[in-house]
Amino acid sequence: MPSDSPKPSDTESHEVSDFVTDDHKPAKTAKEDKLPLHEKSLYGFGNQAPGVTTHLIDNQIQQVLVYGLQMSPVWKGIIIMVFRLWDAFSDPLMGWISDSTRTKWGRRRPYMLLGTILMAGTLPFVWQFNEDWSMGYIIAWMIIFGMVISTFSTVYNIPFQTLKMEMTPDYNERTSLNMWMTLIGVPLGILFGWVWKLSQDPFFTGQMPGEDPNTLLGIRSLAMWGAGLVLIFGLIPVLVSKERYYTKAKEQVREPFIKSVKETFQNKPFLMMLGIILAGNIDGLVLGMGGYISLYYVFDGDKTFAATFVGTTTTISLIFGFLAAPIAAWMARRWGKHRALMFNVGVHALVAFSILIFYNPNYPWLAAIPNILGGIMTGMFWVIIPAMKPDIVDEDELRTGLRREGSFESVFSWFLRFTMTIFGGLSGIFVVMVGFNIDLGTEQADGVFTKMKLLMASVPLLLGALQFYLVWKWPLTTERMAEIRIKLEKRRGKIDMQKKKKKA
């Protein structure tokens, strides 16, 4: 396999200056490297297809089953963890299948089309259990259907996210693409933030005004509407996006599955990125307490107010995330992606500290401030991190001679969801260990809510220090990526951004 070449010669160093300038300020993106605006923006809609299933299933289990049907928080965590344990198998397998596929329509889009249809067809059935069943039967139903739709989501999402890494070879245009995807997702994210509130509305529950709302009835109706959204959002990138690396990638040998996964875990920058993700997600062990402490401590058990609060603060935080996204893109372009990520880690620490101050039952709306800061942090994070993944793929291609976007994306996607779910799920166990009892509602034992607040603030601060260290040591700087691109293009030629699709 091709190995990394020596450092660039004087001629190559001169070529590097075409990509970067002094003081870490990148040069203007070449015209031929730019993606059409319509392609960048429309691609972003595709991210919402699996997002609909997440918002209407995973994110509503607590509201529908715990708050509504009095299921133990422990079982809520177990259900979600089973979904992600299944992803541990299906995600890497789907990445390998996508990388190994050779069709006249490419490696990614055929699976995106299939996954869209399967997700849309399954979503309406997930919440169709009988609420008079025993809790054991309900849990079994949710696990089975959750695993099925999680598989269909994987069939779509892994090729979709992988396609993003193949759309441009330019360091900065990759950030721009993720900025547009974040911006497109904000209006839809605002809508999804009101799902709990909408599931209580008589229009969706079919109940008479004034009746105690049955959120199970509401979420069933919303799932029907969601299926239509999945179909629309999933088809858009299938129709508008191009697989620009496919012409070169289809000539490479197909790697065995185990070997592909093993080599992915041997990539040092990728392991560092997983470390950043891990440090950020372990705090889900304590931040998962936020729903309980908000409802039963800050809002005194008022579910109607809590649903309104969630919708309102989600809207506001996403607006701030919308504003933060272009700022993150500018910072990444001006100082490099890793330096922009350092700033983001600082915002993360501020979010944790603010919990101590603003979770106050005397002023319940102040609890919105940590959420708003979290919106800024999230808006910046998801502009920067996805733009760093194709840099890792380029570095890996330089070492191995192979384009393995699917392998990296599948492991990343699984690790992200797995760690979020494991620690979020364990938070259900952890909240019980701290002393919280769902049957006591607002009348918890003395000190329980105080312990929750202290843990929600201290753990993220400690983990943020680890994140900062890993970002500080990040090896794929602007300058290094310019060198890697020059070497790759000398080896296998440039990627033709303007190439038209050949007719079959």
Secondary structure, DSSP 8 states (H G I E B T S, - for coil): ------S--HHHHHHHTTTB-GGG-B----GGG---HHHHHHHHHTTHHHHHHHHHTGGGHIIIIIIIT---HHHHHHHHHHHHHHHHHHHHHHHHHHHH---TT-SSHHHHHHHHHHHHHHGGGTT-S-TTS-HHHHHHHHHHHHHHHHHHHHHHHHHHHHHHTTS---HHHHHHHHHHHHHHHHHHHHHHTTHHHHTTSHHHH---TTS---HHHHHHHHHHHHHHHHHHHHHHHHHH---TTHHHHTTS----HHHHHHHHTT-HHHHHHHHHHHHHHHTHHHHTTHHHHIIIIISTT-HHHHHHHHHHHHHHHHHHHHHHHHHHHHHHHHH-HHHHHHHHHHHHHHHHHHHHHH--TTSGGGGHHHHHHHHHHHHHHHHHHHHHHHHHHHHHHHHHS---HHHHHHHHHHHHHHHHHHHHHHHHHHHHHHT--GGGTT---TTHHHHHHHHHHHHHHHHHHHHHHHHHT----HHHHHHHHHHHHHHH----TT------
